[in-house]
């Protein structure tokens, strides 16, 4: 009644298992490789360093480096370093990418062989007869399609690397733009506070001159209105500065104690003397663009899926198994079994048609993406150049002219050629010009960060012309 212990499987199954183990062994984890390639891309194309904090020691080292950077006014480059090496949000993106990479690796491996055990007892005439069956099976279809699936996984890994690089570039551009907005907002707040102090002095002067009969009620009301508007604009500028600073704190991932120590430079960097030509800015080949690399990886994967669908739409399963059966009092039976689904109801035509349609959609998305890439790059460069020209125009023409007018108005007032009202009206006009000059400088540096990201195929938002606090001052200047 005791079964024989033999568990040998057919030679064909053993060879199939050996081939499967050899092939699946090539599909190793590529988590570190993906991050290293993305980090290298950031260093070569954006001068940015990314860090993946995977243990307590690296977190402590990074926190110490952040403390050192916060000991002085934070530069734009340091803001990028913190965003790419300290921000919990960015670390979460790195972990998500690693999880997706692990899933792609798992998808390239064969399913495990299936072992089945069967024990049957038959009783006849008071005696028990024991049948024991054992089988070990593996999917031959999965084995045949393994090279294709490994190539699919490789395409997925290429896509994940490009996505991770794009995430890195976008995070760097967002950090740089957030820094620009925060510095510009604090710079505008300081100027608005100076304007408010001057407006307060003008309103007090108007009150005194009204008391002596030198000012009419209309003239006094104009100066008081300008002061009231200046107070409102200072309040608005203070809130905008706070909001921009907190947006930067969130992007950098600074906890409250570090956010309290964050200091920013007093002003934005000076405009560059020259900028690159459009040809120099757009000469990078489309092959280097991350968005197109992602779409090409998708197209390659979908094409392979279509090839697999041509097979699996007809035969979606083929299993080979080795079987060993022992029965009481009889010799051991050895053999194999094959399982094959029969395509009697579903001939796979719908799956084949769907795979072909998905391939055509991906092909056309690639073509449209190339057109859009050229267009967005031209638009980004146009915004970059026009903002540089506008900022330089305010710096070299508008602001100096306004200052010259103010000086001449002061000379005329000292010579008693004009009155106090004309002098104060000119001061209001100068406020509008300087506020617009600050906005133009901010918009240029925002466009600069957007262009750098767009060149690499990781588009960020182009700066939009915003309604600034200069509008009420311009309205007041017309009185």
Secondary structure, 3 states (H helix, E strand, C coil): CCCCCCCCCCHHHHHHHHHHHHHHCCCCCCHHHHHHHHHHHHHHHHCCCCCCCCCHHHHHHHHHHHHHHHCCCECHHHHHHHHHHCCHHHHHHHHHHHHHHHHHHHHCCCCCCEEEEEEEEEEECCEEEEEEEEEEEEEHHHHHCHHHHHHHHHHHHHHHHHHHHHHHHHHHHHHHHHHHHHHHHHHHHHHHHHHHHHHHHHHHHHHHHHHCCCCCHHHHHHHHHHHHHHHHHHHHHHHHHHHHHHHHHHHHCCCHHHHCCCCECCCCCCCCCCCCCHHHHCCCCHHHCHHHHHHHHHHHHHHHHHHHHHHHCCCCCEEEEEEEEEECCCCCEEEEEEEECCCCCCCCHHHHHHHHHHHHHHHHHHHHHHHHHHHHHHHHHHHHHHHHHHHHHHHHHHHHHHHHHHHHHHHHHHCCCCCHHHHHHHHHHHHHHHHHHHHHHHHHHHHHHHHHHHHCCCCCCCCCCCCCCHHHHHHHHCC
